[in-house]
């Protein structure tokens, strides 16, 4: 399973979800996590293109 994580700090209870994602990451071969930090002030068009490409090939998108 391919999971994309969008780091946004929109949700105050993100710690619980982060714990679940870390547990998934520790299972060999079961999950591929790809993280994008959308909080960066220097995000340029190529960065947004990478985020979009990641979302399009993912099975699940998680916003934290």
N, CA, C and O atoms as CSV, one atom per row, in Angstrom:
chain,resi,resn,atom,element,x,y,z
A,1,UNK,N,N,0.848,-1.172,0.000
A,1,UNK,CA,C,0.000,0.000,0.000
A,1,UNK,C,C,0.895,1.238,0.000
A,1,UNK,O,O,1.896,1.294,0.715
A,2,UNK,N,N,0.533,2.197,-0.787
A,2,UNK,CA,C,1.284,3.447,-0.900
A,2,UNK,C,C,0.459,4.557,-0.237
A,2,UNK,O,O,-0.645,4.878,-0.676
A,3,UNK,N,N,1.024,5.135,0.831
A,3,UNK,CA,C,0.336,6.184,1.582
A,3,UNK,C,C,1.111,7.485,1.443
A,3,UNK,O,O,2.319,7.524,1.674
A,4,UNK,N,N,0.410,8.553,1.064
A,4,UNK,CA,C,1.004,9.884,1.007
A,4,UNK,C,C,0.545,10.657,2.241
A,4,UNK,O,O,-0.642,10.685,2.567
A,5,UNK,N,N,1.500,11.278,2.916
A,5,UNK,CA,C,1.207,12.063,4.113
A,5,UNK,C,C,1.489,13.524,3.807
A,5,UNK,O,O,2.599,13.890,3.421
A,6,UNK,N,N,0.472,14.350,3.983
A,6,UNK,CA,C,0.619,15.782,3.775
A,6,UNK,C,C,0.747,16.445,5.138
A,6,UNK,O,O,-0.210,16.478,5.911
A,7,UNK,N,N,1.920,16.967,5.429
A,7,UNK,CA,C,2.191,17.632,6.702
A,7,UNK,C,C,1.653,19.061,6.627
A,7,UNK,O,O,2.176,19.884,5.876
A,8,UNK,N,N,0.595,19.361,7.417
A,8,UNK,CA,C,-0.021,20.684,7.349
A,8,UNK,C,C,-0.214,21.352,8.707
A,8,UNK,O,O,-0.364,22.572,8.777
A,9,UNK,N,N,-0.214,20.584,9.769
A,9,UNK,CA,C,-0.523,21.058,11.125
A,9,UNK,C,C,-1.947,21.630,11.224
A,9,UNK,O,O,-2.201,22.538,12.016
A,10,UNK,N,N,-2.858,21.099,10.425
A,10,UNK,CA,C,-4.253,21.534,10.486
A,10,UNK,C,C,-5.003,20.904,11.644
A,10,UNK,O,O,-5.987,21.469,12.122
A,11,UNK,N,N,-4.554,19.737,12.107
A,11,UNK,CA,C,-5.309,18.983,13.085
A,11,UNK,C,C,-4.537,18.850,14.389
A,11,UNK,O,O,-3.400,18.379,14.377
A,12,UNK,N,N,-5.119,19.250,15.506
A,12,UNK,CA,C,-4.416,19.195,16.780
A,12,UNK,C,C,-4.179,17.782,17.305
A,12,UNK,O,O,-3.293,17.587,18.137
A,13,UNK,N,N,-4.945,16.788,16.843
A,13,UNK,CA,C,-4.793,15.410,17.331
A,13,UNK,C,C,-3.935,14.563,16.397
A,13,UNK,O,O,-4.098,13.344,16.344
A,14,UNK,N,N,-3.044,15.181,15.676
A,14,UNK,CA,C,-2.221,14.487,14.691
A,14,UNK,C,C,-1.322,13.419,15.311
A,14,UNK,O,O,-0.924,12.482,14.620
A,15,UNK,N,N,-0.996,13.540,16.592
A,15,UNK,CA,C,-0.073,12.600,17.242
A,15,UNK,C,C,-0.604,11.159,17.184
A,15,UNK,O,O,0.171,10.230,16.955
A,16,UNK,N,N,-1.886,10.968,17.383
A,16,UNK,CA,C,-2.465,9.620,17.334
A,16,UNK,C,C,-2.293,9.012,15.940
A,16,UNK,O,O,-1.916,7.848,15.809
A,17,UNK,N,N,-2.564,9.787,14.924
A,17,UNK,CA,C,-2.412,9.291,13.549
A,17,UNK,C,C,-0.943,9.036,13.227
A,17,UNK,O,O,-0.606,8.071,12.540
A,18,UNK,N,N,-0.091,9.894,13.720
A,18,UNK,CA,C,1.349,9.720,13.496
A,18,UNK,C,C,1.826,8.395,14.096
A,18,UNK,O,O,2.644,7.706,13.486
A,19,UNK,N,N,1.331,8.034,15.272
A,19,UNK,CA,C,1.694,6.767,15.907
A,19,UNK,C,C,1.264,5.575,15.053
A,19,UNK,O,O,2.005,4.600,14.926
A,20,UNK,N,N,0.089,5.651,14.478
A,20,UNK,CA,C,-0.407,4.569,13.612
A,20,UNK,C,C,0.470,4.451,12.369
A,20,UNK,O,O,0.828,3.345,11.966
A,21,UNK,N,N,0.812,5.568,11.768
A,21,UNK,CA,C,1.635,5.541,10.560
A,21,UNK,C,C,3.030,4.993,10.846
A,21,UNK,O,O,3.593,4.269,10.025
A,22,UNK,N,N,3.584,5.334,11.997
A,22,UNK,CA,C,4.891,4.807,12.371
A,22,UNK,C,C,4.810,3.286,12.543
A,22,UNK,O,O,5.721,2.567,12.134
A,23,UNK,N,N,3.741,2.804,13.136
A,23,UNK,CA,C,3.552,1.358,13.311
A,23,UNK,C,C,3.437,0.663,11.953
A,23,UNK,O,O,3.997,-0.417,11.762
A,24,UNK,N,N,2.721,1.272,11.017
A,24,UNK,CA,C,2.596,0.699,9.672
A,24,UNK,C,C,3.938,0.638,8.965
A,24,UNK,O,O,4.243,-0.324,8.260
A,25,UNK,N,N,4.728,1.675,9.162
A,25,UNK,CA,C,6.033,1.758,8.517
A,25,UNK,C,C,6.973,0.658,8.991
A,25,UNK,O,O,7.871,0.245,8.257
A,26,UNK,N,N,6.769,0.185,10.212
A,26,UNK,CA,C,7.655,-0.823,10.788
A,26,UNK,C,C,7.350,-2.241,10.321
A,26,UNK,O,O,8.143,-3.150,10.566
A,27,UNK,N,N,6.222,-2.448,9.655
A,27,UNK,CA,C,5.879,-3.775,9.129
A,27,UNK,C,C,6.605,-3.940,7.789
A,27,UNK,O,O,6.322,-3.205,6.843
A,28,UNK,N,N,7.531,-4.888,7.699
A,28,UNK,CA,C,8.336,-5.037,6.482
A,28,UNK,C,C,7.496,-5.288,5.237
A,28,UNK,O,O,6.666,-6.197,5.209
A,29,UNK,N,N,7.719,-4.476,4.210
A,29,UNK,CA,C,7.106,-4.685,2.908
A,29,UNK,C,C,5.625,-4.406,2.799
A,29,UNK,O,O,5.052,-4.599,1.727
A,30,UNK,N,N,4.985,-3.962,3.859
A,30,UNK,CA,C,3.537,-3.808,3.790
A,30,UNK,C,C,3.090,-2.432,3.306
A,30,UNK,O,O,2.068,-2.307,2.631
A,31,UNK,N,N,3.852,-1.410,3.651
A,31,UNK,CA,C,3.404,-0.056,3.382
A,31,UNK,C,C,4.565,0.824,2.949
A,31,UNK,O,O,5.671,0.733,3.483
A,32,UNK,N,N,4.293,1.668,1.984
A,32,UNK,CA,C,5.273,2.676,1.564
A,32,UNK,C,C,4.711,4.039,1.917
A,32,UNK,O,O,3.642,4.419,1.440
A,33,UNK,N,N,5.430,4.776,2.752
A,33,UNK,CA,C,4.998,6.104,3.150
A,33,UNK,C,C,5.813,7.152,2.415
A,33,UNK,O,O,7.032,7.037,2.288
A,34,UNK,N,N,5.134,8.157,1.943
A,34,UNK,CA,C,5.786,9.276,1.280
A,34,UNK,C,C,5.256,10.547,1.931
A,34,UNK,O,O,4.047,10.775,1.962
A,35,UNK,N,N,6.155,11.370,2.449
A,35,UNK,CA,C,5.751,12.571,3.190
A,35,UNK,C,C,6.069,13.830,2.398
A,35,UNK,O,O,7.099,13.937,1.733
A,36,UNK,N,N,5.143,14.777,2.495
A,36,UNK,CA,C,5.345,16.096,1.902
A,36,UNK,C,C,5.031,17.142,2.954
A,36,UNK,O,O,3.945,17.139,3.534
A,37,UNK,N,N,5.980,18.040,3.202
A,37,UNK,CA,C,5.799,19.094,4.187
A,37,UNK,C,C,5.240,20.331,3.480
A,37,UNK,O,O,5.979,21.088,2.851
A,38,UNK,N,N,3.936,20.521,3.594
A,38,UNK,CA,C,3.275,21.642,2.930
A,38,UNK,C,C,3.402,22.931,3.729
A,38,UNK,O,O,2.925,23.979,3.292
A,39,UNK,N,N,4.041,22.868,4.897
A,39,UNK,CA,C,4.223,24.051,5.735
A,39,UNK,C,C,5.404,24.897,5.274
A,39,UNK,O,O,5.571,26.027,5.730
A,40,UNK,N,N,6.213,24.366,4.385
A,40,UNK,CA,C,7.409,25.077,3.928
A,40,UNK,C,C,7.027,26.354,3.179
A,40,UNK,O,O,6.220,26.304,2.252
A,41,UNK,N,N,7.591,27.483,3.565
A,41,UNK,CA,C,7.266,28.729,2.874
A,41,UNK,C,C,7.920,28.843,1.501
A,41,UNK,O,O,7.541,29.701,0.704
A,42,UNK,N,N,8.895,27.987,1.221
A,42,UNK,CA,C,9.621,28.077,-0.047
A,42,UNK,C,C,9.103,27.108,-1.115
A,42,UNK,O,O,9.806,26.832,-2.088
A,43,UNK,N,N,7.892,26.592,-0.947
A,43,UNK,CA,C,7.330,25.662,-1.938
A,43,UNK,C,C,7.165,26.376,-3.278
A,43,UNK,O,O,6.513,27.416,-3.368
A,44,UNK,N,N,7.763,25.803,-4.302
A,44,UNK,CA,C,7.680,26.355,-5.654
A,44,UNK,C,C,6.875,25.394,-6.533
A,44,UNK,O,O,6.507,24.305,-6.094
A,45,UNK,N,N,6.609,25.799,-7.760
A,45,UNK,CA,C,5.803,24.971,-8.665
A,45,UNK,C,C,6.335,23.547,-8.815
A,45,UNK,O,O,5.532,22.614,-8.789
A,46,UNK,N,N,7.638,23.326,-8.971
A,46,UNK,CA,C,8.121,21.944,-9.074
A,46,UNK,C,C,7.826,21.113,-7.821
A,46,UNK,O,O,7.570,19.912,-7.911
A,47,UNK,N,N,7.866,21.767,-6.644
A,47,UNK,CA,C,7.541,21.062,-5.399
A,47,UNK,C,C,6.075,20.634,-5.395
A,47,UNK,O,O,5.751,19.506,-5.023
A,48,UNK,N,N,5.202,21.533,-5.807
A,48,UNK,CA,C,3.769,21.211,-5.856
A,48,UNK,C,C,3.492,20.124,-6.886
A,48,UNK,O,O,2.603,19.296,-6.686
A,49,UNK,N,N,4.248,20.117,-7.992
A,49,UNK,CA,C,4.097,19.058,-8.998
A,49,UNK,C,C,4.432,17.698,-8.400
A,49,UNK,O,O,3.748,16.715,-8.685
A,50,UNK,N,N,5.488,17.627,-7.565
A,50,UNK,CA,C,5.862,16.367,-6.909
A,50,UNK,C,C,4.760,15.905,-5.960
A,50,UNK,O,O,4.445,14.716,-5.897
A,51,UNK,N,N,4.174,16.854,-5.221
A,51,UNK,CA,C,3.082,16.514,-4.303
A,51,UNK,C,C,1.917,15.930,-5.096
A,51,UNK,O,O,1.364,14.894,-4.727
A,52,UNK,N,N,1.555,16.589,-6.171
A,52,UNK,CA,C,0.449,16.120,-7.001
A,52,UNK,C,C,0.727,14.740,-7.583
A,52,UNK,O,O,-0.152,13.879,-7.579
A,53,UNK,N,N,1.944,14.522,-8.084
A,53,UNK,CA,C,2.310,13.205,-8.616
A,53,UNK,C,C,2.194,12.133,-7.536
A,53,UNK,O,O,1.707,11.034,-7.800
A,54,UNK,N,N,2.640,12.449,-6.323
A,54,UNK,CA,C,2.541,11.498,-5.225
A,54,UNK,C,C,1.108,11.154,-4.887
A,54,UNK,O,O,0.780,9.993,-4.640
A,55,UNK,N,N,0.256,12.163,-4.876
A,55,UNK,CA,C,-1.168,11.942,-4.582
A,55,UNK,C,C,-1.804,11.056,-5.649
A,55,UNK,O,O,-2.581,10.156,-5.330
A,56,UNK,N,N,-1.481,11.306,-6.896
A,56,UNK,CA,C,-2.106,10.557,-7.991
A,56,UNK,C,C,-1.735,9.076,-8.004
A,56,UNK,O,O,-2.529,8.252,-8.458
A,57,UNK,N,N,-0.542,8.718,-7.515
A,57,UNK,CA,C,-0.149,7.296,-7.519
A,57,UNK,C,C,-0.413,6.607,-6.180
A,57,UNK,O,O,-0.144,5.414,-6.034
A,58,UNK,N,N,-0.932,7.344,-5.213
A,58,UNK,CA,C,-1.116,6.767,-3.880
A,58,UNK,C,C,-2.420,5.979,-3.780
A,58,UNK,O,O,-3.344,6.160,-4.572
A,59,UNK,N,N,-2.462,5.106,-2.784
A,59,UNK,CA,C,-3.683,4.387,-2.437
A,59,UNK,C,C,-4.473,5.166,-1.387
A,59,UNK,O,O,-5.703,5.127,-1.366
A,60,UNK,N,N,-3.748,5.878,-0.511
A,60,UNK,CA,C,-4.363,6.623,0.596
A,60,UNK,C,C,-3.617,7.940,0.763
A,60,UNK,O,O,-2.391,7.985,0.662
A,61,UNK,N,N,-4.365,9.011,1.021
A,61,UNK,CA,C,-3.772,10.306,1.353
A,61,UNK,C,C,-4.206,10.678,2.766
A,61,UNK,O,O,-5.396,10.682,3.081
A,62,UNK,N,N,-3.215,10.995,3.622
A,62,UNK,CA,C,-3.485,11.372,4.996
A,62,UNK,C,C,-3.004,12.807,5.190
A,62,UNK,O,O,-1.865,13.133,4.856
A,63,UNK,N,N,-3.860,13.654,5.724
A,63,UNK,CA,C,-3.488,15.031,6.033
A,63,UNK,C,C,-3.300,15.154,7.528
A,63,UNK,O,O,-4.214,14.865,8.300
A,64,UNK,N,N,-2.120,15.580,7.942
A,64,UNK,CA,C,-1.826,15.757,9.367
A,64,UNK,C,C,-1.664,17.219,9.681
A,64,UNK,O,O,-1.412,17.579,10.830
